Amino acid sequence: MSEAPQRSRESIERELAAKAWQDDAFMEELRTNPKAVIAKEYGVTLPDTLDLKVVEESADTLYIRIPPNPSEVELSDEQLELVAGGEVVVTAVIGTIAISVATVTSTAQISISKGW
């Protein structure tokens, strides 16, 4: 089983931002339908239970991301079912999202790990 290298949340954000700065239509699609953009760009379908928002910083406004409290994070029934079925692996939503695509029967793997 060969896998593509995992990308960190920060590297994915940099890639998306660079493309959005060059392409106004891409920027608009990213703003209005970020899950569709992730699916198209990385071949990964994010769970319906995951809320994904795009927030643009400006020269005079910055945002600090505060990850969920690890003691309060649990997998949903849908996420557990996907793991049990071997279709998608979701470990936890704690701060860093890494996406890789396995080449075995085109199974997508979403690995969300603890920490920054």
Short mmCIF file of the C-alpha atoms (twelve columns), coordinates in Angstrom:
data_MODEL
# 
_entry.id   MODEL 
# 
loop_
_atom_site.group_PDB 
_atom_site.id 
_atom_site.type_symbol 
_atom_site.label_atom_id 
_atom_site.label_alt_id 
_atom_site.label_comp_id 
_atom_site.label_asym_id 
_atom_site.label_seq_id 
_atom_site.Cartn_x 
_atom_site.Cartn_y 
_atom_site.Cartn_z 
_atom_site.pdbx_PDB_model_num 
ATOM 1   C CA . MET A 1   0.000   0.000  0.000  1 
ATOM 2   C CA . SER A 2   1.585   3.273  -1.036 1 
ATOM 3   C CA . GLU A 3   0.348   6.586  0.299  1 
ATOM 4   C CA . ALA A 4   0.928   10.133 -0.756 1 
ATOM 5   C CA . PRO A 5   2.789   12.106 1.905  1 
ATOM 6   C CA . GLN A 6   0.497   13.793 4.395  1 
ATOM 7   C CA . ARG A 7   0.211   17.554 4.236  1 
ATOM 8   C CA . SER A 8   -0.124  19.692 7.338  1 
ATOM 9   C CA . ARG A 9   -3.041  22.035 7.829  1 
ATOM 10  C CA . GLU A 10  -0.672  24.953 7.360  1 
ATOM 11  C CA . SER A 11  0.679   23.669 4.037  1 
ATOM 12  C CA . ILE A 12  -2.862  23.078 2.741  1 
ATOM 13  C CA . GLU A 13  -3.854  26.602 3.791  1 
ATOM 14  C CA . ARG A 14  -0.771  28.027 2.030  1 
ATOM 15  C CA . GLU A 15  -1.567  26.097 -1.175 1 
ATOM 16  C CA . LEU A 16  -5.210  27.202 -1.170 1 
ATOM 17  C CA . ALA A 17  -4.313  30.827 -0.389 1 
ATOM 18  C CA . ALA A 18  -1.698  30.978 -3.167 1 
ATOM 19  C CA . LYS A 19  -4.207  29.665 -5.702 1 
ATOM 20  C CA . ALA A 20  -6.967  31.966 -4.407 1 
ATOM 21  C CA . TRP A 21  -4.717  35.038 -4.752 1 
ATOM 22  C CA . GLN A 22  -4.119  34.162 -8.420 1 
ATOM 23  C CA . ASP A 23  -7.658  33.129 -9.382 1 
ATOM 24  C CA . ASP A 24  -10.731 35.191 -8.414 1 
ATOM 25  C CA . ALA A 25  -13.163 32.414 -9.393 1 
ATOM 26  C CA . PHE A 26  -11.267 29.936 -7.206 1 
ATOM 27  C CA . MET A 27  -11.345 32.433 -4.316 1 
ATOM 28  C CA . GLU A 28  -15.115 32.815 -4.655 1 
ATOM 29  C CA . GLU A 29  -15.644 29.034 -4.767 1 
ATOM 30  C CA . LEU A 30  -13.389 28.611 -1.719 1 
ATOM 31  C CA . ARG A 31  -15.429 31.222 0.174  1 
ATOM 32  C CA . THR A 32  -18.820 29.771 -0.774 1 
ATOM 33  C CA . ASN A 33  -18.157 26.023 -0.893 1 
ATOM 34  C CA . PRO A 34  -14.864 25.078 0.791  1 
ATOM 35  C CA . LYS A 35  -15.714 21.350 1.086  1 
ATOM 36  C CA . ALA A 36  -16.211 21.115 -2.672 1 
ATOM 37  C CA . VAL A 37  -12.843 22.815 -3.210 1 
ATOM 38  C CA . ILE A 38  -11.108 20.362 -0.849 1 
ATOM 39  C CA . ALA A 39  -12.771 17.462 -2.658 1 
ATOM 40  C CA . LYS A 40  -11.721 18.782 -6.066 1 
ATOM 41  C CA . GLU A 41  -8.167  19.794 -5.123 1 
ATOM 42  C CA . TYR A 42  -7.267  16.840 -2.871 1 
ATOM 43  C CA . GLY A 43  -9.740  14.107 -3.814 1 
ATOM 44  C CA . VAL A 44  -11.040 13.898 -0.250 1 
ATOM 45  C CA . THR A 45  -14.665 14.167 0.819  1 
ATOM 46  C CA . LEU A 46  -14.923 15.696 4.271  1 
ATOM 47  C CA . PRO A 47  -17.661 14.352 6.569  1 
ATOM 48  C CA . ASP A 48  -21.027 16.140 6.561  1 
ATOM 49  C CA . THR A 49  -20.632 16.565 10.307 1 
ATOM 50  C CA . LEU A 50  -17.526 18.726 9.832  1 
ATOM 51  C CA . ASP A 51  -18.236 22.452 9.597  1 
ATOM 52  C CA . LEU A 52  -15.587 24.141 7.428  1 
ATOM 53  C CA . LYS A 53  -15.332 27.934 7.274  1 
ATOM 54  C CA . VAL A 54  -13.030 30.193 5.301  1 
ATOM 55  C CA . VAL A 55  -11.952 33.335 7.151  1 
ATOM 56  C CA . GLU A 56  -9.863  35.951 5.394  1 
ATOM 57  C CA . GLU A 57  -7.340  37.955 7.355  1 
ATOM 58  C CA . SER A 58  -6.509  41.518 6.377  1 
ATOM 59  C CA . ALA A 59  -3.494  43.717 6.973  1 
ATOM 60  C CA . ASP A 60  -5.035  44.967 10.222 1 
ATOM 61  C CA . THR A 61  -7.002  41.888 11.391 1 
ATOM 62  C CA . LEU A 62  -5.544  38.556 12.488 1 
ATOM 63  C CA . TYR A 63  -7.314  35.482 13.883 1 
ATOM 64  C CA . ILE A 64  -6.144  33.036 16.529 1 
ATOM 65  C CA . ARG A 65  -7.407  29.478 16.125 1 
ATOM 66  C CA . ILE A 66  -8.231  27.748 19.388 1 
ATOM 67  C CA . PRO A 67  -8.531  24.000 18.858 1 
ATOM 68  C CA . PRO A 68  -11.222 21.996 20.628 1 
ATOM 69  C CA . ASN A 69  -10.464 20.791 24.126 1 
ATOM 70  C CA . PRO A 70  -9.025  17.255 23.683 1 
ATOM 71  C CA . SER A 71  -11.034 15.985 26.648 1 
ATOM 72  C CA . GLU A 72  -14.269 16.951 24.870 1 
ATOM 73  C CA . VAL A 73  -13.598 15.438 21.416 1 
ATOM 74  C CA . GLU A 74  -15.379 12.233 20.411 1 
ATOM 75  C CA . LEU A 75  -15.930 10.585 17.050 1 
ATOM 76  C CA . SER A 76  -19.479 10.726 15.741 1 
ATOM 77  C CA . ASP A 77  -21.397 7.533  14.905 1 
ATOM 78  C CA . GLU A 78  -20.841 8.343  11.204 1 
ATOM 79  C CA . GLN A 79  -17.080 8.694  11.706 1 
ATOM 80  C CA . LEU A 80  -16.931 5.452  13.721 1 
ATOM 81  C CA . GLU A 81  -18.883 3.623  11.005 1 
ATOM 82  C CA . LEU A 82  -16.504 4.857  8.315  1 
ATOM 83  C CA . VAL A 83  -13.513 3.706  10.347 1 
ATOM 84  C CA . ALA A 84  -15.079 0.295  10.955 1 
ATOM 85  C CA . GLY A 85  -15.884 -0.043 7.246  1 
ATOM 86  C CA . GLY A 86  -12.312 0.784  6.304  1 
ATOM 87  C CA . GLU A 87  -13.359 3.633  4.013  1 
ATOM 88  C CA . VAL A 88  -12.086 6.699  5.869  1 
ATOM 89  C CA . VAL A 89  -9.872  7.060  8.928  1 
ATOM 90  C CA . VAL A 90  -10.604 10.051 11.144 1 
ATOM 91  C CA . THR A 91  -8.625  10.028 14.373 1 
ATOM 92  C CA . ALA A 92  -9.680  13.285 16.105 1 
ATOM 93  C CA . VAL A 93  -10.383 16.915 15.369 1 
ATOM 94  C CA . ILE A 94  -7.777  18.674 17.471 1 
ATOM 95  C CA . GLY A 95  -5.936  21.312 15.522 1 
ATOM 96  C CA . THR A 96  -3.870  20.003 12.662 1 
ATOM 97  C CA . ILE A 97  -5.516  18.516 9.602  1 
ATOM 98  C CA . ALA A 98  -3.380  16.370 7.340  1 
ATOM 99  C CA . ILE A 99  -4.809  14.901 4.162  1 
ATOM 100 C CA . SER A 100 -3.397  11.988 2.231  1 
ATOM 101 C CA . VAL A 101 -4.844  9.754  -0.463 1 
ATOM 102 C CA . ALA A 102 -4.050  6.038  -0.369 1 
ATOM 103 C CA . THR A 103 -3.664  4.280  -3.696 1 
ATOM 104 C CA . VAL A 104 -5.438  1.120  -2.515 1 
ATOM 105 C CA . THR A 105 -8.870  0.983  -4.197 1 
ATOM 106 C CA . SER A 106 -8.909  4.790  -4.230 1 
ATOM 107 C CA . THR A 107 -9.572  4.944  -0.486 1 
ATOM 108 C CA . ALA A 108 -9.169  8.448  0.940  1 
ATOM 109 C CA . GLN A 109 -7.575  8.879  4.341  1 
ATOM 110 C CA . ILE A 110 -8.162  11.938 6.468  1 
ATOM 111 C CA . SER A 111 -5.822  12.079 9.425  1 
ATOM 112 C CA . ILE A 112 -6.550  14.779 11.952 1 
ATOM 113 C CA . SER A 113 -3.955  14.808 14.700 1 
ATOM 114 C CA . LYS A 114 -3.491  16.523 18.050 1 
ATOM 115 C CA . GLY A 115 -1.429  19.643 18.468 1 
ATOM 116 C CA . TRP A 116 -0.408  22.579 16.329 1 
# 
